[in-house]
Amino acid sequence: MYRPTLAFLAVFALSSAVFAQTTNPYNGTWTVLLEGFERAKLQGTAVVKDEVGTWHVTAGARMDPCIGREAPMVVQVPSPDELVFKVNRSQVLTGCPDFTMKFKKIDDKTMKAQLTGGRSATLTRN
């Protein structure tokens, strides 16, 4: 009577462990290019490591105190076709807004996102 239940629990535990060890296909360091902004192109780096990472974008003129600071990010969707993550800038400096980026895979080294106001973002794998 207990054997089927124990067998089910053992299979469930093993399958959960295998699923938890699946790595994010977007792990690594990416060059960020944000275009269409008033000031100029913004450049930086995004580092993805499974469910977390960092976002660091800089600008030539530092008029925005939120730009130029490394911020933590949380990966929400690492599917074969897209990468969605939330950048938590408010954890670095009070008053800085958090935002979510949704990138579509172009090829193994390039992802693109369309932003509001005709702006765009590109991630290029290093």
Disulfide bonds with the S-S distance in Angstrom:
Cys66-Cys96 2.06
